[in-house]
Amino acid sequence: QVQLVESGGGLVEPGGSLRLSCAASGSIFFIKAMGWHRQAPGKQRELVAEIPSGGSTNYADSVKGRFTISRDNAKNTVYLQMNSLKPEDSAVYYCNLRLGPFRMRDYWGQGTQVTVSS
C-alpha cells in the first residue's frame, strides 16, 4: 500500500509564490521518479516537473525558470517551489510516484488546488 499526502496549495495573487509538498509512505521500493502534474478545468493532465532517480530534472516549457522541483530521499518527499505565478498556472496539482524496477507502477496524490488570481 502506497500513500501520497500533498499540501501547500491555495490562493495567491499573480506574481506570488507557493510551495507544494508531497510525502510518500508505505511499501516504497525502487523509486523511478517523483514529480508533479496538473490539470486545469477542461484540459488534460500535464506534466509540470519530475525528478527521475539518478537522472536530471524535467520541466514543462511553460514553467521553466519559475518552478523548481526538489526531493528529500530520506523522507520520500518531493517539493515544488512555484514563483512568479500566473493565472494560467491555476489547476489541481497532483503528486506522482513511479515505482520499478521492471514493471512501472504509478501512484497519485489526491490533488491540491492552486488558484492564481487577483
N, C-alpha and C positions, 0 to 999 in steps of 0.2 A: 504494500500500500504506500502510495506517494501522495504527499500533500504539499501544495504551494499556497502560501499565505502572502498576499500583497498588501501594501499600504502606501500612503503618500499622495494619493490623488486629491483633487479638489478644484476650486475655482480660483483662477488667477487672471490678472489683467495682462493684456498684450505687452510683451517685453519682460514679463516676470519670469520667475523660476520655480520649479518644483523638483523634488527628488522622490522617485519611486523606489520601493524596496520589495524584494520577494525572497522569502525564506522557504527552502525546501526541507522536508523531513520525511522519514520513513525508510523504505528499502531502496536506498540510493547507491547504486554501483555503476561504474563505467559511465560517468558523465561525458557525453559527447559535446554538448553545448548548453549554454543557458542564454536566454535572450528575452526580448520584448517585441510583441506585435501589437497592433492597434486596429480598431475597427470603428469607423465613423458611420452614422446612420445612412443606409442606402448604399454603402460601399463594401467591398470585400476586405477581409482581414489582410493586413500587410505587415511585412517585417519592418521593424524600426531599427533594431540593433541586436547583435548577438556576439557572444564570446565562445568560440569553439575551444575545447580543451587542447592546449598545445598549439593553437593557431592564432591568427591575428583577428582582430575585431572587424565586424562588418556593419556598415550603416546604410540606411536608405539615403539616397541622394538628398532628399528633402530635409534631412536633419543633420547632415554633416556640418561640423563646425559649431553646432549649437547643443547637441546632445552628447553625453559621454556615458558609456556603459562600463561598469566595473564589477568585479566579482571577488568575494571573500570565500576562498575554497574551504577554509577551516569551518566556516559557518554555513556552507552551502547556500549562500545568499548572493543575489545579483541586484545591482542598483542601476538606476537610470537617472542621471542628472540632466535635467532639461532646462536650458537657458534660452533667453530671447524667444520666449514662446509666442506663437502666432495663433490667430483664431483657427486656422486650418489644422492646427495640432490637436484640436478638440476631438476626443474619441474615447472609447473604452480601451484601456491598455491592459494587455494580457501577458502575464509572465509565462515563459515556455521553458521546459526542461526536457532535453533529449538524452535518453539513455541508450547505451550499446551493450556489449561491444559489437555484436554482429547484426541482430535484428533490432532496428531502431524503434524506440517507443517514445512517443511524445506525450507529455503531461502539461496541463494548462491550469493556471490560476483562475480564480473566479472573476477576475477583471476589476479594474478600478477606473472610475470616471475622471477624466481630465477635461476641464472646460476653460477655454481661454476667451474671455470676454470683458469688455469694459462696461 
